[in-house]
Amino acid sequence: MKDIYELLNDMDIDENEFEEMEVSEFEKAKVKKTLKKSLNQKKKMKGWKRNVAAAAIIIGLSASTFGLTFPAYAGSIPVIGDIFRFLDNGRTGLYDDYKEYSTEINMTEESKGIRVTINDAIYDGKTVSVTYSIESDQDLGNDPIILGHLDIKGSTGQAGSSKISKVDENHYVGLITASSINLTNEDTVEIKWNIESITIPEKQEEIEGNWNFTLALDATESNTQLSDRSAERNGVQVHIGEISITPMSFIVYYDQVVFEEIRNTWHGVEVEIEVKDDLGNSYSGEGNGGTGDSEGYNISWSKTFEKLDEKATKLIITPNITLREYTSDNFGSVEITENGHKAIPIPKKPGKGKEEFVLEDIIIELEK
């Protein structure tokens, strides 16, 4: 995975590719913050690499800065312009096209001197993604914690993620997602986001307030195709059930089936899929959670990947399997009863440590 230094040094840039543009003090502050943080993390870097990268960034701190015509960072510098890409920070590319297809919300709630604004939102048929910004009368620390998750109406269970970044002393931007376990390809979803409090970890201080939002989102255009392809080895089967393609991403729905011999040997089975196409592109993605049996062996998953190359005609899906032993160091389970919490002992099984293997590629012909 490349950091900003490697991306900058890998670029073959012609001087004619620079375009001068004005930036705000807000944007300059974020670039300065990123520079300071990155330099602290790279003290052991070779001198030539640090100097070239630092020089490239410092150019952006003048009264006017330059917009480079490469995708990873040019679109991230205007912080409020594209929070999706800014927070992804060029790591995965998953959110490169989300801003273009999102809906501008610009809904603000204020409480206790803190203004929370929902900037953009998008629903891809599986996952709701919401960007937001915070402006506060006080410093909320470097890593404030937001208490309050997205609630999708009609969903019986959800998985999600949240990330937030400090821009300067009183400004923050964030991205929160929620994927419904049971709702798929709904035309419209209704969402509530009730923020109960904001915690400042450094001060061990919790600010209680009322920041309540309600909105409805239409699903982006999508093309869904069914699949009946699977691969199996060593008592584990992975089946691809459906692929949904949107203008900015695609979602792979897959099931893991674990046979009895593996259930009796190992405590846990993990399946991770890698995806590439027939053009040689590899795709980054994020899991949306899953649902399955009480033992956690047979599970239906989904994972969202970045925008599909429109020229691709095949997807090559590679399932990676990890079999694990649970110990007191890596696993814990409790039962909640009327009398309190009761630890559940880990059953003894012969599998020790972990074992990894790869299933045969599953090839999906894309419908055009």
C-alpha positions in Angstrom: 0.0 0.0 0.0 1.6 3.3 -1.0 1.7 6.4 1.1 1.6 10.0 -0.1 5.4 10.0 -0.5 5.5 7.0 -2.8 2.6 8.3 -4.8 4.3 11.7 -5.3 7.6 10.2 -6.2 6.1 7.7 -8.6 4.5 10.4 -10.7 6.0 11.4 -14.0 4.6 15.0 -14.2 5.2 17.5 -17.0 5.3 21.1 -15.9 2.4 21.8 -18.3 0.2 19.6 -16.1 0.1 22.2 -13.3 -2.9 24.5 -13.0 -2.8 27.4 -10.5 -5.9 27.8 -8.3 -6.9 29.6 -5.2 -7.4 27.7 -1.9 -9.0 28.8 1.4 -7.3 29.1 4.7 -9.3 26.1 5.8 -7.7 24.0 3.0 -4.2 25.3 3.7 -4.6 24.3 7.4 -5.4 20.7 6.5 -2.4 20.4 4.2 -0.1 21.8 6.9 -1.6 19.3 9.4 -1.0 16.4 7.0 2.5 17.5 6.3 3.4 17.7 10.0 1.8 14.4 10.8 3.5 12.6 7.9 6.9 14.0 8.6 6.7 12.8 12.2 5.9 9.3 11.0 8.7 9.2 8.5 11.7 10.2 10.5 13.6 7.1 9.5 12.9 7.6 5.8 15.8 8.0 3.5 16.8 11.7 3.1 16.1 12.1 -0.6 12.6 10.6 -0.4 11.6 12.8 2.5 13.0 16.0 0.9 11.3 15.4 -2.5 7.9 14.6 -0.9 8.1 17.5 1.6 9.0 20.0 -1.2 6.1 18.8 -3.3 3.7 19.4 -0.4 5.2 22.7 0.8 4.4 24.1 -2.7 0.8 23.9 -1.6 1.3 26.2 1.3 1.8 29.4 -0.7 -1.0 32.0 -1.3 -1.9 30.0 -4.4 -1.4 26.3 -4.8 -1.3 23.9 -7.7 -3.8 21.2 -8.7 -2.0 18.2 -10.1 -3.8 16.3 -12.8 -3.6 12.9 -11.2 -6.6 11.3 -9.4 -5.3 10.3 -5.9 -4.8 13.7 -4.3 -5.9 16.5 -6.5 -9.6 15.9 -5.7 -8.8 15.5 -2.0 -7.3 18.9 -1.4 -10.6 20.8 -1.4 -11.7 19.3 1.8 -15.4 20.3 1.8 -15.6 19.6 -1.9 -15.2 15.8 -1.6 -15.1 14.4 1.9 -15.4 10.9 0.6 -12.0 11.0 -1.1 -10.4 13.2 1.5 -11.1 10.7 4.3 -10.0 7.7 2.1 -6.8 9.7 1.5 -5.9 7.8 -1.6 -5.6 4.5 0.2 -8.2 2.3 -1.6 -9.8 4.4 -4.4 -13.2 3.0 -3.3 -14.7 6.4 -2.8 -13.2 8.1 -5.9 -16.6 8.4 -7.7 -19.0 8.7 -4.8 -19.2 12.5 -4.7 -20.4 12.6 -8.3 -23.4 10.3 -7.7 -24.2 11.4 -4.2 -27.0 13.7 -3.1 -26.2 17.1 -1.5 -28.1 17.3 1.8 -26.6 20.3 3.7 -28.7 19.7 6.8 -27.4 21.2 10.0 -28.3 20.6 13.7 -26.8 22.6 16.6 -26.5 21.8 20.2 -24.1 22.8 23.0 -22.2 25.1 20.7 -21.5 22.3 18.2 -22.9 22.4 14.7 -23.1 19.1 12.8 -23.9 19.2 9.1 -24.7 16.3 6.8 -23.0 17.2 3.6 -23.7 14.4 1.2 -25.4 11.0 1.2 -25.6 8.0 -1.1 -27.3 4.6 -1.2 -26.0 2.0 -3.5 -28.7 -0.6 -2.9 -26.9 -2.1 0.0 -25.0 0.5 1.9 -25.9 4.0 3.0 -22.8 6.4 3.2 -23.1 9.8 4.8 -20.4 12.5 4.9 -20.6 15.2 7.6 -18.7 18.2 9.0 -18.5 19.5 12.5 -17.8 23.1 13.6 -17.4 23.6 17.4 -17.0 26.5 19.7 -14.4 24.4 21.6 -11.6 22.0 20.6 -13.0 18.4 20.6 -9.5 16.9 20.6 -7.8 14.9 17.9 -10.1 11.9 17.8 -13.6 12.7 19.1 -16.0 9.8 19.4 -19.6 10.2 18.0 -22.2 8.1 19.9 -25.0 7.4 17.5 -25.3 5.1 14.5 -27.3 5.3 11.3 -30.6 3.5 11.6 -32.1 2.2 8.3 -35.9 1.8 8.6 -37.0 -1.8 8.1 -33.6 -3.3 8.7 -33.4 -6.2 11.2 -29.6 -5.9 11.6 -26.8 -3.6 10.4 -23.1 -3.5 10.0 -21.2 -0.3 9.4 -18.1 1.9 9.9 -17.2 5.4 11.0 -14.2 7.6 10.5 -13.5 11.2 11.5 -10.6 13.6 10.9 -9.6 16.8 12.5 -9.0 19.6 10.1 -8.1 22.4 12.5 -8.8 23.4 16.1 -12.6 23.6 15.6 -13.4 21.8 12.4 -13.8 18.1 11.7 -15.1 16.0 8.8 -16.4 12.5 8.9 -17.9 9.5 7.0 -20.4 7.1 8.5 -21.8 4.0 6.7 -24.5 1.4 7.4 -25.3 -1.8 5.5 -28.6 -3.5 6.1 -28.4 -7.2 6.7 -31.8 -8.0 5.3 -32.6 -5.1 2.8 -31.1 -5.4 -0.6 -31.8 -3.3 -3.8 -34.6 -1.3 -2.2 -35.6 1.7 -4.4 -35.7 4.1 -1.4 -34.6 3.9 2.2 -35.4 6.1 5.2 -32.6 6.9 7.6 -32.4 8.3 11.0 -29.2 9.5 12.6 -29.5 10.5 16.3 -26.3 11.7 17.8 -26.6 11.4 21.6 -23.1 12.6 22.6 -19.6 13.5 21.5 -16.7 12.3 23.6 -13.3 14.0 23.9 -11.0 11.0 24.9 -8.0 13.2 25.9 -10.2 15.0 28.5 -12.4 12.0 29.3 -15.2 14.4 28.7 -18.6 13.6 27.2 -20.8 16.3 25.7 -24.4 15.3 25.6 -26.7 17.0 23.1 -29.3 16.5 20.5 -28.3 16.3 16.9 -31.1 14.4 15.2 -31.4 13.9 11.4 -34.0 12.1 9.3 -33.7 11.7 5.5 -34.8 9.5 2.6 -32.5 8.4 -0.2 -33.2 6.9 -3.6 -30.9 4.1 -4.7 -28.4 4.8 -7.4 -28.9 3.2 -10.8 -27.8 -0.4 -10.7 -27.5 -3.6 -12.8 -27.8 -6.8 -10.9 -26.9 -10.3 -12.3 -27.3 -13.6 -10.6 -24.6 -16.2 -10.4 -24.4 -19.9 -9.5 -20.6 -20.2 -9.4 -18.7 -21.7 -6.5 -15.4 -23.2 -5.4 -14.7 -25.8 -2.7 -11.6 -27.2 -1.0 -10.7 -28.8 2.4 -14.3 -28.8 3.6 -15.1 -25.1 2.8 -17.2 -23.9 0.0 -17.7 -20.3 -1.3 -20.6 -19.6 -3.5 -21.1 -16.3 -5.5 -24.9 -15.5 -5.5 -25.2 -12.1 -7.0 -23.3 -9.1 -8.3 -24.8 -5.6 -8.4 -23.0 -2.9 -10.5 -23.6 0.8 -9.9 -22.0 3.8 -11.6 -19.5 4.2 -8.8 -19.0 0.7 -7.4 -20.0 -2.9 -7.5 -21.2 -5.3 -4.8 -20.4 -9.0 -4.6 -22.8 -11.2 -2.5 -21.3 -14.5 -1.5 -21.9 -17.4 0.9 -19.5 -19.5 2.9 -20.5 -23.1 3.7 -18.4 -25.1 6.2 -18.7 -28.9 6.3 -19.0 -30.9 9.5 -15.4 -32.1 9.5 -14.1 -28.6 9.6 -16.7 -27.6 12.2 -15.4 -30.4 14.5 -11.8 -29.4 14.0 -11.6 -25.6 14.0 -13.3 -23.0 16.1 -13.6 -20.4 13.4 -13.5 -20.0 9.6 -12.9 -16.7 7.9 -13.4 -16.1 4.1 -11.9 -13.1 2.4 -12.3 -12.5 -1.4 -9.9 -10.8 -3.8 -11.3 -9.5 -7.1 -9.7 -8.6 -10.4 -10.9 -8.5 -14.0 -9.8 -9.8 -17.3 -8.0 -6.5 -18.0 -5.6 -7.0 -15.1 -7.3 -4.5 -12.8 -7.4 -5.4 -9.0 -10.2 -3.9 -7.0 -10.2 -2.6 -3.4 -13.2 -3.1 -1.3 -14.9 -3.0 2.1 -17.0 -5.6 3.8 -20.7 -4.9 4.6 -21.1 -7.6 7.3 -23.1 -10.7 7.1 -25.6 -13.0 8.7 -25.6 -16.7 9.4 -26.1 -19.6 11.8 -25.6 -19.3 15.5 -22.2 -21.1 15.4 -20.8 -18.6 12.9 -19.8 -21.1 10.2 -22.4 -20.8 7.4 -22.6 -17.1 6.6 -23.9 -14.9 3.8 -21.6 -11.9 3.2 -21.4 -8.9 0.9 -18.5 -6.7 0.0 -18.5 -3.4 -1.9 -15.6 -2.7 -4.4 -14.5 0.4 -6.3 -15.9 1.4 -9.7 -15.8 -1.4 -12.3 -13.9 -0.9 -15.5 -16.6 -0.6 -18.2 -14.4 -2.6 -20.6 -14.1 -5.6 -18.4 -15.9 -8.7 -19.5 -15.0 -11.1 -16.6 -14.5 -10.9 -12.9 -12.0 -13.3 -11.3 -12.8 -13.9 -7.6 -10.3 -15.6 -5.4 -11.5 -16.8 -2.0 -8.8 -16.8 0.8 -9.6 -19.1 3.7 -8.3 -18.9 7.3 -9.1 -21.7 9.8 -8.5 -20.5 13.4 -8.2 -21.9 16.9 -9.8 -19.8 19.6 -8.0 -19.1 22.8 -8.4 -16.9 25.8 -6.0 -14.5 24.1 -7.9 -14.0 20.9 -11.5 -14.8 21.7 -14.1 -14.3 24.5 -17.8 -14.9 24.8 -20.3 -14.1 27.5 -23.9 -14.8 28.3 -26.1 -12.1 29.7 -28.5 -13.3 32.3 -30.7 -11.8 35.0 -27.8 -12.4 37.5 -25.2 -10.6 35.3 -22.6 -11.7 32.8 -21.5 -15.3 32.6 -18.4 -16.3 30.6 -18.9 -19.1 28.1 -16.0 -21.6 28.0 -14.3 -22.3 24.7 -14.9 -25.9 23.5 -11.9 -28.0 22.9 -11.1 -28.8 19.3 -8.0 -30.5 17.7 -7.1 -27.6 15.3 -4.2 -25.6 16.6 -3.0 -22.1 15.7 -4.3 -21.3 12.2 -4.3 -22.7 8.7 -4.6 -20.8 5.5 -5.3 -21.8 1.9 -6.7 -20.4 -1.3 -9.7 -21.8 -3.3 -9.7 -22.0 -7.1 -10.6 -18.8 -8.9 -14.3 -18.2 -9.5 -14.8 -16.6 -12.9 -18.0 -14.6 -13.5 -18.9 -13.6 -17.1 -20.3 -10.0 -17.0 -23.5 -9.4 -18.7 -23.5 -6.5 -21.1 
